[in-house]
Amino acid sequence: MRKVLKVTDIDCAHCAAAMEKGIGKIPGVTYASVNFLTQKIIMEYEDTVDFEELLPLVKKAVKKVDNDCDVIA
């Protein structure tokens, strides 16, 4: 499955890379790309995973890098 999420207030490529790394470590996520210019997260995850269970984990990974950022599903 693939989802594109909006993320607010990413200021730099370093933060985007750190978010990407954190999201990529979530069990069930097979691909993650964070772009600070477009303020988007593109992620792919296994078909067996429920997105509603993944979303809080993605938000937590983003907040861990920058507390001012927020994910909009």
HELIX and SHEET records of a PDB file:
HELIX    1   1 ALA A   13  GLY A   24  1                                  12    
HELIX    2   2 PHE A   51  VAL A   65  1                                  15    
SHEET    1   A 4 VAL A  29  ASN A  35  0                                        
SHEET    2   A 4 LYS A  40  TYR A  45 -1                                        
SHEET    3   A 4 ARG A   2  THR A   8 -1                                        
SHEET    4   A 4 ASP A  70  ILE A  72 -1                                        
END                                                                             
